Amino acid sequence: MTDDQGIFIGKGENPVYLLPRLANRHGLIAGATGTGKTVSLQILAEAFSRRGVPVFMADVKGDLSGISQAGREHPKLQERAVAIGLDDYRYEAFPVVFWDLFGEQGHRVRATVSEMGPLLLARLLGLNDTQEGVLYAVFKLADDQGMLLLDLKDLRALLVFAGENSKQLQLEYGNISGASIGAIQRRLLVLEEEGAEQFLGEPALDLLDFMRNGANGYGNINILAADRLMQSPKLYATFLLWLLSELFEELPEVGDPEQPRLVFFFDEAHLLFNDAPKALVDKVEQVVRLIRSKGVGVYFVTQNPLDIPDAILGQLGNRIQHALRAFTPRDQKAVRAAADTFRANPAFSAADVIMELGVGEALVSTLGGKGTPGIVERTLIRPPSSRLGPATPAERAVIIAQSLLGKRYDKSVDNRSAYEMLRERAEKAAVVEGQEAAAKVEQKAGKGRTSNRQGVMEAMVKSVVRSVGSSLGRSIARGILGSILKG
């Protein structure tokens, strides 16, 4: 079997293919731990890369880095290739770009606070409704003033200003309580401890760098080191959701292309929806529904299909379901739910087979030529061409050193933003008011010289409050998930 008819996934009674022109209809890879989800993800990433489609995925367990290295000959892999009729099976490495929010195992990935937006940041901080409202007000103030919030010190400076001037700002931005400001500041300190300060700043990621091709015209496979990141699950989920929203906002409409422009794998997908407010889930549903017209395919990877809300699960047209275990009533419900999502095969009961599948087996259903789900097949998944297991630290280091992106992302910069703008306004105001005070003193003959010079913060307050609602800055537009709309 070859990929001439599409992306060859494996073989059951018949060969099973994923049609590239329907790959942007999204997908699901599900199954219990140790049943083969990682290999399914790996073979899909390889197949998209061969076709020149860039891929993004998070390496949660640290073993996906082996895609950068050619596989090693192994009898079981060869046996599987023969069993499914994979005639052109060969071992090969794929072009990989390594990324890491902490800059330890790949190029640094950053977003600015303004790009993140108040909705995602509020979720990341775990704010209640009142505190979230205050955060929205502070973002609105920054947007009205044309102040970019690039890093955490920008946000802190504006929070301090808003808290100390809540009365003057109340009519324009609503009640800004000191208690809420204090709570947000404390949450920001916790976020710092989790490493978010390294993520929030500049240079911010250019999405085009995720959409490049490597050697032989293969699409780059962008791998985010997530083993340490998973210690902060909210940061992990919020970062990936921000990335998804950025793709949605920035990419142009392309309809249904012959193949995706980018395929995005969201591993440990349950973390996205855990404790998420309904308003956020609704927006995620909207992004998933609409982003396919941008040529982006989103594939959720999770243990249990019930981890995905029904409204989103219904949009995932291509499905690979590995074995599930049914030890509890919830497990049994998950088995039934997974089985019910497939177009039935008269040859077997999907609910029974899900519990019988071996490692490297899956129930697979992909969209057919007219976009309708194909009949589910019990499928032996094809073996990967790249290495099973991680690349060594030395192999990773060589790839990172050879990448041209290091010059762009590995060194942080601190551009002029809200913090610097507030200081500049304060200093100018202090000079002006100091001069006015000195002139008044000189006019009082016979009296000792006095000083009416105000502190930097007080002068800054007056300077900024005077300009609230004025045309000093331009209004900043935000997208569906609160991200700033560039340009």
C-alpha angles and dihedrals in degrees: 000000000000136000093257092108093044136290107337109224100171144286137280121153083326135019112275120219137179111219109228093214089059096041090097088066085084131235151218131231109190139165145112122292113286097018097111108272092135093055091049089052090047096051092048091050090050093049094050091047092052088056092052095257114138117228134204123198139154118238100220098169097033096243103102093079087084088080085082090064132062115255123254122241111262129172094228092053091049091048091052091049091052093045093056096038097248096165100176098045111153139157119249143153123238130218108264133185114198120214132183131178088216096045094234104109101021147354115322116261116207139174127185123242089244091053091049092055131203098280096058094037091052090052091048091051093045093233124177121234095270094048091045089054091054091050090052089051092052091049090048090052090051091047093048090051094046090241116151115217101212104161141006095274089059091053093045092051092052092046089054091049093048092047095051092046102038093128094055092045097043099090092052102036107019130241113342106186123200090227092059092045089051092049092051092048091052091050089051089056090053090048089053091054089054091056100256091130088070090053098046110071144052150347086047120208118272105216091213087071087065091054104057132118127233136197119344090012090287115151114253115253106220110206120192114204101232105163092099092032090060088069085073100044095176091054090049094050094042093050093052091045090050089051091051092049091049090053090049094049099042107038120084123239113269101165113214107342124194087258135358123279089218136001117213120199115200106198121194086022093175088075089067093060102034108118090345114153116245092246090060094045089051090054092047088052090051093049093048091048095049103034093074088073086061088060095253122134116203119202119189117209117198143139098242129033088216087069088076119072113247094243090058096037088058090061095056103096101172115061137184111184117189124190122307126196121224107206098131136036089256090052090051090049090052091052092051092045092051092047093048093057092064129084100247123254110211090213095071147004109259091206091057096042094051089066094045101050117122127218108292093022125106145166104248130192122172132178117271129223094284094044095260121132115264123231109278115257129201096233139195103217115231118249119254122251094215127066121295105226133023132318114246119258088251092053091048091048092054092052093048092048092051094050117103091211094076092079090056102044113019097077120060123225131201111214127186108282142139096313093052093041092053091049092048092050091047093050093048091048091048092053093048095047091044090055091048091050092049091051091053091050092051090052092060103082119207095016128111119260112265133182127232094175112143129219119265094252094049092050091046089053093056093044095052097039090055090057098046108124092009127119095256091114135026123248113259117222122218132202137227096293096035097265116145114258107233115222 
